[in-house]
Structure formats: C-alpha cells, structure tokens
C-alpha cells in the first residue's frame, strides 16, 4: 500500500527566512463579493520555504531551473537520518558520519538528509549542514539530487563570499532542495521522491512541492 508524506513548508506572508532576503507578501486583490472572483498577488524571493537551487545560483554559466531535465526531480530516494544535528552549534555532517550509508547509496539516487533542523523553522544561523568532504562524496556517488531539511547546505557564509558546499554540489550539475519538513514521518529508508520545480524562465531557484511515496520504487 502506498503512503504519501508531504515534505513542503506552507508558504505564507512574513514567513521566516534569511534576513538579507525580502519577506513573502501575499495579498488578495479581487474578491468574490466585489469583483466576482478571488485573485491574489504573490511576492517572494526565489529562495524561501521548500525550494530548489539550480546550478546558476552559485556557478557562473550554470544551468537555470528551466534548463534542467525534469527527470532530475523525481526518482528512488534514500533518507540519511541525523535528527539531533540542530541541537548544537557547528552542526556538521562529516564524511565520517556518512560511513554507515556508503554502501547503500546507488548511482542516480536522490539523497534526503534529516538533520532535525525543520523542527526549528525560525532558525537561520543554527542548523545541520554538510562538510565539503561529504559534498564531494555525494558527487563521486553520482547522485541525481540532494535534498535537506536545513535552510541551506552551507552554514553562516559571510555576505559576498562563495558557498563552498553549494559550489561543489551545484558545480557538478546536481540540484539542491532546501527547506524540507516532516522528515520524521518517513518510516522507510528507501522510497520514491518527487520535488517538481515551477517552470520559471531563467530562474536560479524556485519553490517546489516535495513529497515522499513509501511503498514505491522504480
């Protein structure tokens, strides 16, 4: 029997995000009572909530969202569980901590990492993140997509500086999904993952609706 788990953060006005980015604003501009239909405007940065980073986010000349094959965003997935990583500073997922999964990860797998960070949705300076060595490990494994519950795979990179883990993963042409939620609801280690991007021309990132489907692999 299939079981579907929604892994996406609810998008709403003034939702938490990095302070350097503008706030989400959702406004009703037409109502059924007045105009006969209901319509809203949605203003938001490309990096907010559950979203996909394209290579162009950090790599000059890298592929943009609309240039990536749709097959990148769905497929067989494995969850790597580190659910207490958000409980202390410098919450690094190192290469050593990936040892127990190294023989379980297949080429073209989608990697979903549960750090527990999604339980602190307002924290943007303290969350689970990935070492550069771990990022290189994923590249060597030829994964299809990296998806995390943290707001970023890099931690506290100074403004104007390159993000090293983004550079490694995106530089290999591997998209990144950040801001997953509800990962503790996933009970099976392997499952089918779908995280489709909104098809926006030339975008460096877009929101996505991510789900896990237990009981299905292809």
C-alpha positions, -999 to 999 in steps of 0.1 A, spaced: 0 0 0 13 34 -10 18 61 17 23 98 7 41 122 30 41 160 23 76 174 28 68 210 19 67 241 41 35 261 39 42 294 21 26 324 39 30 361 44 60 371 65 72 335 69 107 331 84 137 335 60 172 347 58 173 384 69 191 395 36 161 385 16 127 403 13 96 389 31 69 370 14 38 391 7 5 375 -4 -23 400 -10 -59 395 -21 -66 419 -50 -100 407 -60 -129 392 -41 -159 371 -49 -181 397 -32 -168 427 -51 -154 415 -85 -170 380 -87 -137 361 -84 -109 357 -59 -73 366 -70 -41 372 -51 -6 386 -59 23 366 -45 57 384 -39 85 362 -27 123 357 -32 133 326 -52 149 311 -21 122 307 6 105 277 22 109 244 4 128 254 -28 152 241 -54 186 257 -61 198 254 -97 235 254 -106 232 291 -118 226 301 -81 263 297 -74 280 287 -106 287 312 -134 272 299 -166 255 270 -147 221 256 -158 190 275 -147 158 259 -134 141 258 -169 173 242 -184 174 212 -161 158 179 -171 126 172 -152 139 137 -145 163 152 -120 135 159 -96 119 125 -91 132 91 -85 143 65 -60 155 81 -27 172 71 5 169 91 37 200 97 58 189 103 94 208 126 117 178 140 136 197 157 165 221 177 144 203 210 150 207 209 188 242 224 190 263 250 172 285 240 142 262 210 135 283 194 108 276 163 88 310 149 81 323 123 57 329 100 87 292 102 96 283 90 61 302 58 66 271 38 76 254 47 43 282 45 18 272 10 6 235 19 5 237 48 -19 232 40 -56 241 60 -87 212 84 -96 197 81 -61 180 112 -46 196 118 -12 173 131 15 190 143 47 171 146 80 191 168 104 160 177 126 165 214 116 130 216 103 117 215 139 132 250 144 118 268 114 128 303 125 165 294 130 187 306 102 221 307 120 220 273 137 211 242 117 225 210 103 248 215 73 272 194 52 310 193 51 329 198 18 342 163 20 307 149 24 296 170 -6 324 156 -27 314 121 -16 279 127 -30 293 140 -63 315 109 -65 284 87 -59 268 104 -90 236 112 -71 207 128 -90 196 153 -64 204 164 -28 175 174 -6 178 186 30 156 199 58 180 228 66 175 262 51 209 258 35 236 232 29 262 258 40 263 275 74 269 312 81 288 321 49 297 358 50 278 381 27 296 383 -7 316 350 -2 311 319 -22 292 290 -6 317 260 -7 292 231 -4 268 248 -29 298 252 -52 307 215 -51 272 201 -55 258 226 -80 292 227 -98 286 190 -106 252 198 -121 233 184 -91 203 205 -80 197 211 -43 164 212 -25 165 230 9 138 235 35 121 201 36 98 193 66 81 164 82 110 141 76 104 121 109 71 109 92 92 89 67 94 54 81 111 35 53 147 40 44 141 39 7 111 54 -10 101 74 -42 107 111 -40 90 139 -61 100 175 -58 90 193 -90 100 229 -98 77 256 -110 89 262 -146 101 298 -145 124 311 -172 160 319 -162 154 314 -125 182 305 -101 157 288 -77 120 282 -74 96 268 -48 86 232 -51 61 208 -37 81 178 -24 66 145 -14 78 111 -3 59 80 -15 65 49 6 59 15 -9 70 26 -44 104 23 -61 111 22 -98 
